[in-house]
Amino acid sequence: MKTASFATDPQIQKRRWWILIAVCLFTFMSTLDGSIVNIALPVMSKSLAIPMNQAEWVVSIYLIIICALLLLFGKLGDSHGKIRIFKIGSVLFTIGSLLCGFNSGLVMLLAARSLQAVGAAMTMSANNGIITEVFPFNERGRALGMIGSFVALGSIAGPGIGGLILAHLSWGYIFWMNVPVGILAIILGQVILPKDITMSKLPIDKTGAGLFALMMVSLFAGVFIGQEIGFTKPIILASFVVAIIATAIFVRVELHHDNPILALQLFKNSRFSISILCAFLIFVANFFFNVISPFYLENARGLAANYAGYALMTFPIVQVIVAPIAGAISDKIGPELLTFIGLVLISLSQIGYMFASLTTPLWLFMFFIGLVGLGNGIFQAPNNSIVMSSVDVKDLGVAGGINALARELGMIIGISVATTVLFSAMSKSAGYKVTAYLPAHPEIFIDGMRVAFIVSLVICLIATVITGVRLLRRHQAA
């Protein structure tokens, strides 16, 4: 096992910020592609002559494959080199993006989307580990804050950027925009990324990797298909049973494996496990906003899609500005207090959304959009720093994979729970089953939105209380 350090190599330290730029480019694109396609689904459905529920698999398959493979690639990064995994993923993602843009039918699009997802999983699993190795401890928070900024920008800016592209170009350009950026990042990576020096060369837990993939695919296939056909159908119930059985066997295998795909002992570290849990909860809450706010701005308030996109961009723009600053401050004062402050601000933003109505001034709603961006900017970078600083160097790849997995699971579960709660509350308000926005009854949507953001607020408060208790205990210990 090689144990040298990038942080002590003067040549690498000279170009560490260029390394960060190369990593951030792919972090942005891989997270952007999880959200940018949503706005293009109606256009793609018409262009490919397929029903909307089939078009939605262009989004679903991307997220499912990423979740299924993140831990495997995190472990491969620890064993065979995070930079090698990152470089291969960059190439696969760029090729997949090129192929996705061609209008060659749904099957070819899903195959290209799967290739793109494999590449995205490889880059996502390696990015935090690379930066943690490259940057010295006193700059790590700022660097991880930059990655957090690009994660936020990619995951929330999709509707705005997608709307601007579709206003002028065909849907293929949503994918093709990745190609020149990808080629630039690949060239930059070849020039400035060093060779891996931290590799364990341990055998991969193939059984655990297979069981985890089965668990993810059966669980989320059941969730996505169940939303279309109903959760009581035998095939959906069977899918959930398979997921439960796979989970039980997976945990048993991992507890008895010498080199497990998921190092469960990492969760014995309370700093690590609490930070992962809070990251997951906040991404769930963020995607309540991501799902519901376009309905509110475009349907209930009548804004044009491009203006709604501009309003929604307030969130990522504020976060991009704040996250590196929060990371730099966390390098000086420690991350725990900042994570708590960030979570308090995110919780306050949910209260603002909860009380929004058809007559709420748009500037006030945008203030709360900016507030959630501020809260996320203050929370994400220090939280990532806690996660990556809580593990040994040999486990950085797995920790990065778990961190990215928490984010992706938060996205999927946030989307699923938000739509379920929104339409259930709208159905109760209307007195009959509702599965879409009702143009003649915006007040019914407002009722549903209020209930959804109450749920989102509860999720945020759970994360805030957990982090507050941790902060209090650290002060008492000090």
N, C-alpha and C positions, 0 to 999 in steps of 0.2 A: 504493500500500500504506500503510495506517494503522499507525503505530508508537508511538502514545501508550501510557501505562502506567496500569493500574488502581492499581498500588502507590503512585502519587504523587497520586492523587485523594483529598482528605480526606473527601468525602462517601461514597465507596465504602469507604474504610478504616473509617468509623464502623460500617458494617453488614456488615463482612467475615465475622463469625462467623455472622450470619443467613444469608448466602450459603452458607457451609459447611453449615449445617443443611439448607437446601433441597437442596443437591447430595447430601448424605449420605442423605437420605430415599429418593431414587430409586436411589442406588447400592445401598442395602440391599434394596429391593424387587426390582430387576432381577437381582441375584445370588441372592436367596432363591428366586426362581421357577425357577432352574436346578436346585434341589435339593429343594424342598418337595413337588413333584409325585410323586416316586418312591414315597413312603409311601402315596399315594392310588391308585396304579395298580391294585391288586387290586379296590378298591371301584369305580373308574371302569370297569374291564373288565366287572364284573358289571352295573353300572347301564346302560352303553351296549350291553350284550349283544355284546361283541366279544372275541376271544381276547387273551391277555396280550401277545403279540408285536406286535399292532396298537396296543394301549394304550401300549406303550413309545415309540411315535412321538410321543406328546404331549411327552415329555422330549427326544427326539432332535431333532425339527424345530426346537425352540427354540434348542438349542445350535448346530446347524448354521447356521441363519440368522444368528445373532449373529456367529459366526466369519467367515461369508462377507461380512458388511457392515461390520465394525468399521473396517477400513482406509479404505473409501470414506467413511464418515461422519467419520472423523478428518481426512481431507483436505478434505472439504466444510466442516468446522469451521474449518480454517485459511484456506480461501478465502472463505467467506461468513459466518463468525462462529460461534464455539463456543457462545455463549449462545443464538443462534437455533436451532442444531441441538438443543441440550439442551431448549429449551422445546417444540419440535415433538415430540421424542421422548417427553417427559413426557406430552403429550396422547395420542399414539398408544398408549403403554403402558397408560395408564389406560382408554382405550376398549377396547383388546384384552382387558384384565383383566375388564372388565364382560361382554364377549361370551363369554369363556371359561367363565364360571360357569353359563351356560344349558345345560341338557341337551338339545341340538338335534342330536345325532348326531356321529359321529367326523369327518366331512368339515368341518362347521361349526366344530367344536372346533379342528381343525388349522389352519383358515383364521384363526380368532381368535388362536390361539397364534402364528401367523406374524406377525400384526399386532403382537402384544405383543412379539415378538422384535425386530422392526424398531425399535420404540420403545426397547427395552432397549439395542440396539446404538448408537442415537443418543446416549442419555444416558451409556452407559459410555465411548464414545469421547471425550466432551467433558469429563467430570468432572475428571480430573487437570489438564487444560490450563486450565480455568477457575480452579481453586484456585491453580495455579502463577502465573497472571497476577495474581490478586487479592491474594495474601498476599506481604508482603515476605520477603526471603530469610531473615531471622532467625526467622521464624515458619512457614516453609514446611514444615519437617519435622513439626512438631506437627499442622499442618492435613492434610498428606498421611497422617499417622498416623491421624487420625480417619477418613479415607476408607478406609484399610486395615482399620481396625477394623470398619467397616460391611460391607466386602467379605467379611471373614472371618465376621462374624456371619451375613450372608445366605447364604454358600455352605455353611456347616456346620450352621446352626441349623434347616435345612429339616425334617429328620426329626422333631425335637422339637416344633417349632411345628405341623407338619402333623398329628402324632399327637394333639396337644391339640385341634385343630379337629375332626378326624374323630371324636373321642370324644363330641362334643356336637352337631355340625352335619353337613350334607351336604357332598360334595366340592366343590360349587360355591363354597363360602365360602373355600376355599384361594385362589381367584382374586379373589373379591369383597372380601376383606380389603384388597386393594391400592387399591380405588376411593376410599374416604374419605381414605386417606393420600395418594393421588395427587392428589385434588382440593385437599387442604390444601397440598401441595407446589407445585401449579400456581399457586394464589393467592399463596402466599408468593413464588414465583419472579417472578410478574408485578409484585409490589410492590417486591421488594428487588434482583432481578438487574438490573445496569446494561445499557445498550446496548453491543453489540460495538464495540471500537475497534481491534482487531488483525485485519485482514482483508487477504489478498493479492490476491483477485479473479482468481487465475490459473485457466486452464482445467483441467478435471478430466481425468485420464487414464482415459477410459472403457474403452479396450481392456484396460489393466492391471486395472481394477476387475472387468471381466467375466471375465478369465482367472483372477483370484484367487478369485472366487466359484465358478467352475467347478471349480477345484482343490479348494476346501474341500468343496463339495457332493459331488463324485465320491469324494473320499477318505473322508469320514465316512459317506456313504451305504454305501460298500463295507464299512467297519468295522462299522456297526450291523447291516446286513442279513447280513453274513458271520457275525456271531455267532449269528444265528438259523438260517441254512441251510448254513453251512460256507464256509470261505475258498477252497475249490478249485473252486467252481462257476464256469462260464464268465462269468456276468453279474458276479460279484464280481471276477474277474481283469480283465475288461474295464473295470470301474469304476476299478481301481487303475492300469491302463495309461493311461486318460484323465487321471487325476490327475497321473501322472508327465509325460506329454506337455504338459499345461497348465502344470505347474511350469516345465519347460524353456523353453517359449515365453514365459511370464510373466517369468522372470529376464532373458531376452534383450531383451524389450520395455522393461523397467524400466531396464536399463543404458543404453539409447539414447534414453530419453524426457527431455525438458527439465524436465518437472514430474511425476515418477512418482508413482503411488498409494502405493508403498512406497519411501521414500527409503533405498535400500540403502547410501548413503554414511554414514548414521547408524551402521551397524554397524562402520565403521572406527574409531569411538570405542570403545576397549576398556572404559571405565567403563560406557557404555551397553549394549554387547553382552553383557558378563559379567553385568550386573544383570538383563537380560531373560532370559538363559539360566538363571540361578539362580532367578528367579521362576517360570519354567516348570517347572523340576525340582521345586521345593518344592510347587507345586500338584499335580503328578503324585503326589508322596508323600502329600500331604494326602488325596487321593481314594482312595488305597489304604486309608487309615484309614476314610474315609467309607463305603466299600463294605463292608469286612470287619467293622468293629466292631459294627454292628447284628446280624449273624449271631452273633458271639461272645456279646454280652450277652443277646440274646433267645432264640436257639436253643440255644447250647452251655451258657449259664449259667442259662437259664430265667427271666430278668427279664421282667416285664410291659412292654409297649411304652412306656407313659408313664414308667416308672422308667428304662428304657434311654434314653429321650429326655432325661430330667433329667441322667443321667450324661454323655451326649454334649454337653450344653450347657456342661459345664465348659470345653471347648476355647474356644468363642467368647467366653464370659464373661471368662475370663482374658485373652484377646487384646484384647478391647475395653478392659479396664482398662489393660493394659500398653502398647498401641500408641501412644497419645498421649504417654505419659511417655517412651517410647523416641524418639519424634519430637522432643520438646522437648530431650532430651539430645543427639540428633544435631545439632540446630541449634547447640549449644554446642561439642561436641567433634569433630564430623564423623561421617559415617555409616559409614565402612568397618569400624571395629572392631566396632560394634554388629551389623552384618550377619553378621560372622564368629561372634560370640558366639551370636546367634540360631540360626545353622545348626548349631553344636555342640550346643546344647540339643535341637534337633529331631532330630538324629542319635541322641542318647542316648535320646530317647523311643522311637525305632524299635527300639532294643535291648530296651527294656522290653516292648514289644508282642511282640517275637520270642520272648521266653521266657515269655510268658503261657501258662497251662495251665488245665485244668478246676478246679484247686484254688487258683489264685492268688487271694489276698484281693482283693475288689472295690475296697477303698480303695486298694490298691497300683496296680491298673489305672487307677483314676480319677486317681491321682497322675501317672501317665504321660500321661493325657489332658490334665491341667492343664499338664504340662511342655511338651507340643507346642504348647499355646496360648501359653505364656510365650515359647517360642522363636520362634513366628510373630509374636507381638506385637513382640519385639525386632528381628526381621529385616525385616518387611514395610515399615514406615514409612521407615526409613533407605534401604532398597532403592528404594522409590518415589521418594524424594527424589533419589537418584543418577540415576535414569532421567530424571526431568523436569528436573533441573538441568544435564544433560549436553548439551542441545540448544538451538538458537536459538529465540527466541520464535516465529518463523514456522513452526517445526516442532513446536510443542507439541501440536497436535491429532493429528498422525501419531504422535508419541511416546506420547501417551495411548492411541491406538488400538492400537499395538503392545503396550503394557503390558497392556491389557485382553485382547488376543488371546492373549498368552502365558498369561494366567490361564485363559481359556476352553479353549484347546488343552490345557493341563495337566489341566483337569477331565475333558475327553472322553478323552484318552489315559490318564489315571489310572484312570478307570472301566473302560475297555476292557482295559488291561494287567492291572489288579488281578483282574478276573473271570477273564481267560484264565489267568493264573498260578495263581490259587487253585484253579480247577477242574481244571487240568492236574496240579497237585501232588496234589490229592485223588484223581484218577483213578489216578495212579501208586501212591499209597498203598493204594488199594482193590483195584487189579488189574483194574479195568474202568472204562468211561467214566462219569464223574460230571458232571452238569450242574446239580445242586441240592444243598442241605444234606441230609445223611442223618441223620434223627432217631435211628436205632438205633445210629449209629456216630459220636458226637461227636469221638472221638479222631482220626478221619480228617480232620475239619474242622480240628482243631488242627494236624495235620501240614501241611495246605495253608496254613493261616494263617502258620505259622512260615516256610515257603518264601517266601510273598508278602512278609512283612515283612523277610526277608533282601534281597530285590530292592529294596524300598523304602529300606532302610538304605544299600545301594550307591548309589542315586540321590542320597540326602542327602549321602553322603560325597563324591561327585563335586562337588556344589555347594559343600561346605565346603572342599575342597582348592583349587578354583578361586578362591574368595573369599580363602582364606588366602594363596595365592600373590600375589594382587593387593595384599593388605594388607602383606605382607612387602616387596614391590617399592616400595610407597609410602614405607615406613619407610626403606628403603635410599636412595631418592631424596632424602628429607628430610635 
